[in-house]
Amino acid sequence: MQILAFNASPNRTKGNTHRILMPFLEGAVEAGATAETLMVRDLEVKPCTACFTCWLKTPEKCVQKDDMADVLLKARQADVMVLGTPLYVDGMVGALKVILDRMIPLVHPEFEMRDGHMRHPAVEGRTIPKMVLISVCGLHEMDNFDALVAHVQAMCRNMSSEYAGALLRPHAYAMGTLEKFGSPATSVTDACREAGRQIVTDGKMDPAVLDRVSEDLMPLEMYFNGANDIMHQAKVKSGIA
């Protein structure tokens, strides 16, 4: 199994997305997969211009000259694509959405009817079989992820891909706080690692394991007050409070 993962955090390996993504990929590799991670911030990918050249003049090839050609090559070879992103305004990081917009060479311009909807059929041999969502946010409540999850599920239906589930980490900054005080959230990272193994060995992830990824690490009131204190101190330090 070949896994292509995107880390859309602007903080790359120093962000909370990395805290969830990396143990997941480690578990997958332990189970026999190969995995590659692309740092979205390091890619030059321009927005789609809707010129349809990749459909009508140069099939499966975009007219723009940037890093997307290499991304498409890797996507075509992947058995599982992992979308790792912090939650931004109820959705994914914009740069990751731009990459997904540029994946239209993976489908035909004509339509077919599928499950009662007009869909673009996948180019033969170009379908991404499975997609996994990994997302973190600084908010405490799980329902903040609802819009993003619905978006990725809809995208999978459109791209003839299987939505294999999501590793969601609310109040993600609590992980760093616990580590600072010598009490790392090993139950969370262990669950991420187990989910990675399961996607390889079973082709799916146990909902109970995914629930452990999202487990409550800190009471709402404590997290709320702590987050506000940290931001206030940062403002004082910067001289604006």
Backbone bond lengths (Angstrom), bond angles and torsions (degrees), N, CA, C in turn:
res aa  C-N    CA-C-N  psi(-1)  N-CA   C-N-CA  omega(-1)  CA-C   N-CA-C  phi
1 M - - - 1.465 - - 1.523 109.72 -
2 Q 1.329 115.66 134.17 1.459 121.43 179.60 1.530 108.75 -112.41
3 I 1.323 116.04 126.77 1.461 121.97 -177.31 1.515 109.57 -114.06
4 L 1.325 115.46 130.45 1.460 121.55 173.60 1.522 107.15 -113.15
5 A 1.326 116.59 119.38 1.459 121.36 -177.94 1.526 110.43 -115.29
6 F 1.314 114.84 142.73 1.460 121.81 173.48 1.524 108.65 -111.27
7 N 1.312 116.47 130.06 1.450 122.01 170.76 1.520 107.08 -108.55
8 A 1.333 115.60 104.50 1.462 120.57 -174.66 1.519 112.85 -92.19
9 S 1.324 117.89 5.45 1.464 119.84 178.42 1.518 110.54 -67.79
10 P 1.336 118.80 129.59 1.462 120.43 173.94 1.525 112.38 -60.70
11 N 1.341 116.52 -20.07 1.461 121.49 179.89 1.530 113.06 -89.05
12 R 1.322 116.12 2.84 1.462 122.20 177.68 1.539 111.08 50.36
13 T 1.325 117.39 -122.12 1.461 120.55 -175.32 1.529 113.21 -78.72
14 K 1.313 117.96 -2.93 1.459 120.78 179.59 1.525 112.37 -98.71
15 G 1.327 117.09 0.48 1.456 120.74 -177.36 1.519 113.10 -95.65
16 N 1.313 115.41 170.90 1.458 120.66 179.80 1.527 112.67 -71.28
17 T 1.333 117.00 -25.26 1.468 119.10 174.86 1.524 109.99 -58.30
18 H 1.317 116.00 -41.47 1.470 121.59 179.62 1.530 110.88 -62.13
19 R 1.328 117.83 -34.97 1.464 121.61 -178.71 1.524 112.20 -62.42
20 I 1.323 116.41 -28.21 1.465 121.06 -179.47 1.529 110.86 -96.92
21 L 1.321 116.49 -41.14 1.464 121.47 -176.62 1.519 112.81 -64.34
22 M 1.341 117.23 -45.83 1.455 119.48 -171.86 1.531 113.75 -66.00
23 P 1.344 120.48 -46.39 1.466 117.47 177.06 1.532 112.49 -63.81
24 F 1.336 117.19 -31.75 1.465 119.41 175.16 1.524 110.47 -60.51
25 L 1.338 116.86 -47.89 1.461 120.49 -179.42 1.525 111.49 -67.99
26 E 1.335 117.30 -35.41 1.459 120.46 176.93 1.518 110.77 -61.58
27 G 1.329 116.47 -42.13 1.459 119.86 177.52 1.515 112.02 -63.82
28 A 1.338 116.07 -39.51 1.462 119.96 179.29 1.524 111.28 -64.85
29 V 1.325 116.59 -41.64 1.473 120.93 179.15 1.529 109.80 -66.38
30 E 1.331 117.52 -40.58 1.464 121.01 177.21 1.527 111.18 -58.71
31 A 1.350 116.16 -31.25 1.464 120.89 -179.39 1.519 112.56 -86.34
32 G 1.341 117.82 0.30 1.458 120.48 174.22 1.510 116.62 113.40
33 A 1.333 118.12 -0.15 1.463 120.62 -179.95 1.526 110.99 -82.46
34 T 1.320 115.37 162.95 1.453 121.47 167.12 1.529 106.51 -108.26
35 A 1.323 116.54 144.00 1.460 119.43 -175.10 1.518 110.66 -139.44
36 E 1.327 115.02 141.22 1.455 121.65 174.81 1.520 108.28 -131.11
37 T 1.324 116.01 136.79 1.462 121.42 178.77 1.517 109.88 -113.02
38 L 1.323 115.68 128.93 1.455 121.85 174.95 1.515 108.89 -105.36
39 M 1.323 116.48 127.00 1.451 121.99 175.91 1.525 108.33 -84.02
40 V 1.301 116.01 111.13 1.465 120.70 -173.50 1.523 111.53 -59.49
41 R 1.319 116.62 -36.75 1.468 119.58 -178.64 1.528 112.19 -63.49
42 D 1.311 116.92 -24.01 1.461 120.51 -177.59 1.530 112.63 -89.67
43 L 1.325 117.64 -3.97 1.460 121.27 -177.62 1.525 110.83 -95.00
44 E 1.309 115.17 141.71 1.465 120.58 171.06 1.527 107.72 -99.08
45 V 1.311 115.98 101.77 1.458 121.15 179.04 1.525 107.91 -131.74
46 K 1.314 115.43 116.39 1.462 120.74 -178.30 1.531 110.45 -83.30
47 P 1.308 117.29 154.77 1.470 119.85 177.91 1.524 112.20 -62.07
48 C 1.312 116.13 149.56 1.466 121.72 174.51 1.520 109.11 -61.47
49 T 1.330 116.25 136.09 1.470 121.34 179.51 1.520 112.59 -96.53
50 A 1.333 117.99 -0.19 1.470 122.62 179.77 1.525 112.32 57.99
51 C 1.335 116.23 34.63 1.466 119.87 179.46 1.526 111.73 -84.63
52 F 1.341 116.34 -17.92 1.473 124.20 179.21 1.524 113.86 62.57
53 T 1.335 116.68 18.34 1.462 119.80 175.93 1.517 110.96 -59.02
54 C 1.325 117.48 -37.21 1.467 121.13 -178.34 1.520 112.26 -68.15
55 W 1.326 117.32 -14.28 1.465 122.00 176.52 1.530 112.57 -100.25
56 L 1.347 116.31 -38.57 1.454 119.76 -165.89 1.527 115.13 -108.35
57 K 1.337 117.65 -19.50 1.469 119.91 -177.01 1.527 112.86 -123.02
58 T 1.305 116.97 -45.31 1.471 121.64 -179.20 1.532 108.44 -126.97
59 P 1.321 117.84 77.67 1.468 121.05 -173.21 1.526 113.19 -48.81
60 E 1.343 114.52 131.33 1.463 124.33 176.33 1.530 113.09 69.25
61 K 1.337 117.52 10.10 1.463 120.46 -178.69 1.517 109.66 -131.12
62 C 1.338 115.58 123.11 1.466 120.53 179.99 1.527 109.99 -80.35
63 V 1.322 115.51 145.88 1.457 120.69 -178.97 1.530 111.40 -74.62
64 Q 1.308 118.16 -21.05 1.465 120.96 -178.03 1.528 111.01 -77.29
65 K 1.304 115.88 141.29 1.461 121.92 -178.77 1.525 109.30 -103.29
66 D 1.314 115.41 96.77 1.461 120.20 178.47 1.526 108.45 -155.42
67 D 1.324 117.58 -164.17 1.464 121.13 -174.64 1.526 113.67 -74.26
68 M 1.332 117.32 -5.46 1.463 118.98 -176.73 1.523 112.72 -66.56
69 A 1.311 118.29 -28.30 1.463 120.41 178.39 1.523 110.74 -59.33
70 D 1.332 116.45 -43.55 1.463 121.04 178.73 1.529 110.74 -69.97
71 V 1.337 116.52 -38.41 1.473 120.03 178.27 1.526 110.35 -62.23
72 L 1.322 117.52 -43.38 1.463 121.21 179.55 1.525 111.44 -63.15
73 L 1.319 116.65 -40.18 1.464 120.30 177.88 1.522 110.31 -59.72
74 K 1.322 116.67 -45.40 1.463 120.76 179.88 1.532 110.73 -67.40
75 A 1.327 117.45 -38.26 1.460 121.14 -179.81 1.523 111.14 -64.66
76 R 1.319 116.25 -37.68 1.465 120.03 -179.89 1.520 111.96 -66.39
77 Q 1.317 117.29 -23.73 1.461 121.50 -177.82 1.533 112.57 -94.79
78 A 1.320 116.93 -7.74 1.463 120.62 -172.96 1.524 112.11 -82.28
79 D 1.312 115.25 142.42 1.465 121.70 170.73 1.521 111.01 -91.08
80 V 1.326 115.66 -29.74 1.463 122.19 178.24 1.518 108.29 -136.75
81 M 1.326 116.18 132.23 1.461 121.21 173.32 1.521 107.87 -110.98
82 V 1.319 115.83 130.56 1.459 121.61 -179.34 1.520 108.81 -111.53
83 L 1.318 115.81 122.35 1.457 121.36 178.61 1.521 108.14 -100.24
84 G 1.337 116.70 103.73 1.454 121.48 179.47 1.519 109.99 -102.49
85 T 1.334 116.86 119.40 1.457 119.44 -175.47 1.516 111.80 -153.24
86 P 1.321 117.48 139.87 1.462 118.42 166.58 1.524 108.99 -70.03
87 L 1.301 116.31 157.53 1.462 121.22 179.37 1.519 109.37 -81.73
88 Y 1.334 116.03 118.71 1.466 121.90 178.60 1.526 108.42 -120.36
89 V 1.317 117.41 116.57 1.466 122.45 176.97 1.536 109.74 48.78
90 D 1.317 116.16 51.64 1.466 124.01 176.30 1.522 113.85 67.10
91 G 1.325 118.44 15.80 1.455 120.11 -179.74 1.519 111.66 -149.04
92 M 1.325 115.26 -164.29 1.462 121.37 -179.94 1.519 110.64 -85.37
93 V 1.314 116.56 164.56 1.463 121.93 175.41 1.536 108.99 -59.60
94 G 1.322 115.93 137.59 1.457 120.38 -175.10 1.517 114.13 -56.07
95 A 1.331 117.16 -38.76 1.465 120.30 -178.36 1.519 111.92 -64.00
96 L 1.328 117.38 -32.33 1.467 120.15 176.43 1.521 110.57 -70.87
97 K 1.318 117.17 -38.79 1.465 120.47 177.05 1.523 110.54 -62.42
98 V 1.318 117.52 -37.52 1.467 120.96 177.34 1.527 110.21 -60.35
99 I 1.326 117.26 -42.56 1.465 121.21 178.10 1.522 110.51 -61.59
100 L 1.319 117.16 -44.31 1.461 120.60 -179.57 1.528 111.01 -66.30
101 D 1.328 117.41 -36.80 1.470 120.69 175.58 1.525 111.29 -59.64
102 R 1.320 116.16 -34.39 1.465 121.30 -176.55 1.527 112.78 -80.82
103 M 1.336 118.04 3.89 1.460 120.33 -179.46 1.527 113.16 -90.67
104 I 1.328 117.23 12.81 1.464 118.24 179.57 1.533 114.13 -63.88
105 P 1.348 120.64 -19.42 1.469 117.71 173.77 1.534 113.45 -63.46
106 L 1.327 117.90 -10.89 1.466 120.66 -179.90 1.527 112.37 -82.38
107 V 1.342 116.59 -5.48 1.468 119.74 179.09 1.522 110.09 -128.45
108 H 1.341 115.10 160.39 1.466 121.44 178.47 1.530 110.45 -81.84
109 P 1.335 117.85 154.13 1.458 120.02 177.94 1.533 113.13 -72.06
110 E 1.347 117.00 -27.59 1.456 119.96 -179.89 1.542 110.09 -70.03
111 F 1.325 115.33 162.90 1.458 120.64 178.67 1.525 111.11 -105.48
112 E 1.317 114.74 156.37 1.450 123.09 167.44 1.521 107.24 -134.73
113 M 1.320 116.25 159.93 1.459 120.68 175.14 1.524 107.91 -93.24
114 R 1.331 115.81 125.41 1.456 121.07 -179.12 1.521 108.60 -140.12
115 D 1.326 115.65 118.99 1.466 120.78 -178.70 1.523 111.77 55.08
116 G 1.334 115.11 38.86 1.455 119.77 176.64 1.506 115.22 76.12
117 H 1.348 117.86 15.73 1.460 121.63 -178.87 1.523 110.01 -133.07
118 M 1.310 115.60 148.05 1.460 120.63 171.18 1.524 108.81 -71.97
119 R 1.335 115.58 124.76 1.459 120.76 179.63 1.526 109.26 -134.57
120 H 1.316 115.81 156.69 1.457 121.04 171.74 1.532 107.78 -88.74
121 P 1.328 118.44 123.25 1.470 119.38 178.28 1.516 111.64 -68.64
122 A 1.305 115.70 145.34 1.463 120.86 180.00 1.524 110.23 -70.92
123 V 1.329 116.02 143.17 1.456 120.92 172.28 1.524 107.76 -64.22
124 E 1.313 116.96 135.87 1.459 120.86 -176.16 1.528 110.94 -55.83
125 G 1.327 114.48 130.54 1.453 119.81 179.54 1.512 114.47 77.13
126 R 1.344 116.78 7.83 1.466 119.73 -176.17 1.530 112.47 -116.35
127 T 1.321 117.21 1.14 1.457 119.96 -178.78 1.524 110.47 -71.14
128 I 1.323 116.05 139.48 1.462 121.55 171.91 1.526 106.46 -89.32
129 P 1.333 118.36 107.75 1.471 120.34 -170.55 1.519 114.41 -57.81
130 K 1.327 117.73 -45.27 1.464 120.68 -175.45 1.521 110.35 -135.35
131 M 1.345 114.17 149.08 1.454 120.21 173.39 1.525 109.60 -129.66
132 V 1.319 114.89 139.48 1.463 122.73 176.47 1.516 107.92 -121.61
133 L 1.319 116.38 134.46 1.456 121.77 176.04 1.525 109.30 -101.34
134 I 1.324 116.08 132.67 1.460 122.09 171.99 1.522 106.97 -126.06
135 S 1.328 116.45 122.48 1.456 118.89 -177.65 1.520 111.01 -144.62
136 V 1.313 114.65 148.63 1.467 122.32 177.98 1.519 108.48 -130.02
137 C 1.322 115.23 154.78 1.459 118.53 173.69 1.519 109.79 -149.68
138 G 1.323 115.67 161.48 1.453 121.22 -179.81 1.507 113.14 -87.95
139 L 1.327 117.31 -3.71 1.458 122.33 179.46 1.525 109.94 -86.68
140 H 1.313 116.48 155.92 1.470 119.93 -171.74 1.526 112.98 -84.58
141 E 1.330 117.74 -29.87 1.458 120.69 -169.45 1.538 112.14 -89.47
142 M 1.333 115.77 139.47 1.465 121.19 -178.99 1.520 113.24 -65.94
143 D 1.341 117.90 -30.94 1.464 118.68 -174.44 1.521 113.20 -68.85
144 N 1.330 117.50 -7.37 1.463 119.07 174.27 1.522 112.03 -64.17
145 F 1.341 117.51 -20.11 1.463 121.60 -179.85 1.532 112.87 -86.67
146 D 1.320 118.47 -7.00 1.468 120.90 -169.83 1.523 112.89 -56.84
147 A 1.333 116.66 -45.84 1.469 119.18 -176.77 1.525 111.13 -66.21
148 L 1.318 117.39 -39.82 1.467 120.73 179.13 1.526 110.81 -65.48
149 V 1.321 117.28 -44.82 1.464 120.57 179.09 1.528 110.39 -60.00
150 A 1.339 116.46 -45.39 1.463 120.07 179.24 1.529 111.11 -61.35
151 H 1.328 116.87 -37.95 1.461 121.36 178.66 1.526 111.33 -62.90
152 V 1.322 116.64 -48.41 1.464 120.11 -178.27 1.531 110.62 -67.03
153 Q 1.310 117.71 -37.73 1.469 120.20 176.88 1.524 110.69 -62.29
154 A 1.326 117.15 -42.64 1.469 120.58 178.15 1.527 110.86 -65.31
155 M 1.316 116.60 -39.71 1.457 121.14 178.76 1.531 110.59 -61.62
156 C 1.330 116.77 -40.53 1.455 120.18 178.91 1.525 111.37 -63.99
157 R 1.323 116.09 -39.77 1.473 118.84 177.21 1.521 110.41 -62.05
158 N 1.321 116.79 -40.56 1.460 120.50 -179.34 1.526 112.42 -69.74
159 M 1.331 116.76 -31.74 1.464 120.95 -174.30 1.525 112.92 -98.17
160 S 1.325 117.50 10.46 1.476 122.18 179.53 1.527 111.06 58.81
161 S 1.325 116.24 34.29 1.457 121.58 178.94 1.522 109.86 -110.34
162 E 1.308 115.75 154.76 1.461 120.69 176.08 1.526 109.53 -88.91
163 Y 1.324 115.98 126.46 1.455 120.37 173.67 1.525 107.29 -78.68
164 A 1.335 116.49 110.98 1.466 120.68 -172.22 1.523 113.30 -93.45
165 G 1.345 117.73 -0.14 1.450 120.15 177.11 1.511 112.84 118.32
166 A 1.339 115.39 177.41 1.461 121.01 -173.94 1.519 111.68 -137.14
167 L 1.333 114.82 139.39 1.455 122.62 169.74 1.521 105.84 -101.57
168 L 1.323 116.64 109.93 1.455 122.27 -173.69 1.528 109.94 -117.30
169 R 1.334 115.97 128.78 1.466 119.88 -177.40 1.535 110.10 -123.14
170 P 1.351 117.26 95.47 1.459 119.66 174.42 1.526 110.57 -74.28
171 H 1.343 116.03 170.23 1.475 123.46 -174.68 1.532 111.40 30.78
172 A 1.334 113.21 54.92 1.469 120.45 -172.91 1.518 112.72 -65.11
173 Y 1.325 117.46 -27.20 1.468 119.23 -179.05 1.528 111.88 -65.29
174 A 1.330 116.35 -17.69 1.465 118.99 177.07 1.521 111.20 -63.62
175 M 1.343 117.35 -27.69 1.456 120.10 179.54 1.530 110.85 -62.53
176 G 1.327 116.79 -44.97 1.452 120.37 178.58 1.516 112.20 -66.10
177 T 1.328 116.01 -37.15 1.469 120.26 179.00 1.520 110.60 -64.10
178 L 1.332 116.54 -44.08 1.459 120.08 179.65 1.525 111.05 -64.46
179 E 1.319 117.11 -40.14 1.463 120.44 177.66 1.536 110.45 -61.79
180 K 1.314 115.89 -41.19 1.466 120.96 -178.70 1.523 111.46 -59.38
181 F 1.336 115.69 -34.25 1.457 120.02 -178.77 1.532 112.70 -97.80
182 G 1.341 116.01 17.78 1.454 120.77 173.29 1.511 115.35 76.64
183 S 1.338 116.84 21.12 1.464 119.91 179.98 1.526 109.79 -131.89
184 P 1.339 117.21 67.01 1.471 120.64 -175.76 1.520 112.21 -61.71
185 A 1.326 115.11 150.15 1.464 121.39 -178.40 1.525 109.74 -80.44
186 T 1.332 116.46 66.78 1.466 120.78 -176.83 1.522 112.24 -65.53
187 S 1.326 117.72 -27.78 1.464 119.51 178.20 1.524 110.58 -63.14
188 V 1.337 116.29 -34.74 1.465 120.78 179.10 1.523 110.53 -71.65
189 T 1.318 116.80 -50.22 1.463 119.28 -178.51 1.526 111.57 -66.48
190 D 1.322 117.55 -33.88 1.469 120.27 175.88 1.529 110.64 -64.18
191 A 1.328 116.16 -38.60 1.468 119.96 178.33 1.529 110.45 -67.26
192 C 1.341 117.27 -38.35 1.465 120.50 176.61 1.522 110.38 -60.79
193 R 1.315 115.79 -43.80 1.462 121.09 -179.45 1.534 110.41 -64.04
194 E 1.325 116.49 -41.22 1.466 120.41 179.26 1.528 110.54 -66.11
195 A 1.323 117.08 -39.11 1.469 120.39 177.10 1.520 110.76 -61.46
196 G 1.327 116.93 -39.38 1.460 120.72 177.15 1.513 112.19 -63.00
197 R 1.324 116.41 -41.84 1.471 119.33 176.94 1.522 110.83 -63.70
198 Q 1.327 116.47 -41.36 1.464 120.58 -176.60 1.521 112.69 -65.73
199 I 1.332 117.70 -37.92 1.461 119.20 -178.69 1.522 110.43 -63.27
200 V 1.330 116.84 -26.78 1.465 121.16 179.09 1.522 111.29 -85.39
201 T 1.324 116.68 -47.84 1.463 120.04 -173.83 1.521 113.20 -80.61
202 D 1.345 116.92 -33.77 1.463 120.81 -175.21 1.518 113.51 -112.17
203 G 1.317 116.71 -13.54 1.463 120.03 -176.89 1.508 113.60 76.06
204 K 1.319 117.65 4.93 1.463 122.64 179.26 1.522 108.61 -156.13
205 M 1.328 115.68 171.14 1.451 121.02 -178.39 1.522 109.92 -120.29
206 D 1.314 115.72 137.04 1.457 122.16 -179.23 1.529 109.76 -66.77
207 P 1.338 118.69 125.13 1.475 120.17 178.37 1.524 113.09 -54.63
208 A 1.342 117.22 -33.29 1.467 119.97 179.02 1.530 110.99 -65.04
209 V 1.328 116.79 -35.08 1.461 120.94 177.11 1.522 110.28 -69.10
210 L 1.321 116.83 -41.43 1.464 120.32 178.59 1.525 111.16 -65.18
211 D 1.328 117.02 -33.87 1.464 119.99 176.25 1.529 111.22 -63.42
212 R 1.319 116.18 -34.23 1.473 119.64 178.44 1.526 111.38 -67.63
213 V 1.329 116.52 -32.80 1.466 119.84 176.20 1.531 110.46 -60.84
214 S 1.321 115.67 -34.09 1.467 121.59 -174.86 1.525 113.59 -97.56
215 E 1.321 118.05 7.31 1.461 120.71 -172.69 1.526 112.36 -57.72
216 D 1.323 114.67 152.17 1.458 121.36 -179.57 1.519 109.62 -68.75
217 L 1.322 116.52 121.49 1.457 121.11 -179.08 1.521 113.07 -100.84
218 M 1.324 116.15 -19.24 1.456 119.96 -174.89 1.530 108.30 -157.37
219 P 1.336 118.77 135.52 1.468 120.12 177.72 1.521 111.80 -55.77
220 L 1.317 115.92 146.97 1.460 121.35 -177.02 1.522 112.33 -53.90
221 E 1.322 117.92 -48.41 1.466 120.47 -176.38 1.526 111.17 -62.27
222 M 1.323 117.06 -42.07 1.460 120.89 179.77 1.527 110.47 -64.09
223 Y 1.323 116.34 -44.98 1.467 120.71 -179.54 1.521 110.61 -65.59
224 F 1.323 116.37 -44.89 1.475 122.66 -179.91 1.522 110.38 -57.36
225 N 1.323 116.54 -52.10 1.469 120.39 -178.17 1.524 111.68 -67.08
226 G 1.338 116.21 -40.36 1.457 119.72 179.54 1.521 112.47 -63.79
227 A 1.345 116.27 -42.34 1.464 120.48 179.54 1.525 111.25 -63.05
228 N 1.330 116.02 -42.32 1.470 119.57 178.82 1.527 111.43 -66.26
229 D 1.320 117.00 -38.63 1.468 120.25 178.04 1.524 111.00 -62.95
230 I 1.339 116.08 -43.72 1.463 120.35 -179.45 1.530 110.87 -62.60
231 M 1.333 116.28 -43.65 1.466 118.75 -179.83 1.526 111.85 -68.32
232 H 1.329 116.83 -35.36 1.451 119.46 177.47 1.525 110.78 -64.95
233 Q 1.318 116.11 -43.45 1.469 120.56 178.86 1.526 110.61 -62.40
234 A 1.331 116.14 -38.37 1.468 119.96 178.98 1.531 110.56 -65.40
235 K 1.313 116.62 -39.34 1.466 120.27 178.31 1.534 110.63 -66.09
236 V 1.330 116.26 -40.80 1.464 120.06 177.64 1.529 110.01 -61.63
237 K 1.330 115.92 -44.99 1.456 120.74 -178.51 1.532 111.58 -62.27
238 S 1.333 115.39 -34.79 1.463 119.26 -178.31 1.524 112.11 -84.26
239 G 1.342 115.67 -7.82 1.455 119.54 175.60 1.517 115.59 86.97
240 I 1.341 118.20 14.75 1.458 120.04 -179.43 1.517 112.29 -106.60
241 A 1.335 117.40 6.59 1.463 120.43 177.80 1.521 109.84 -138.63
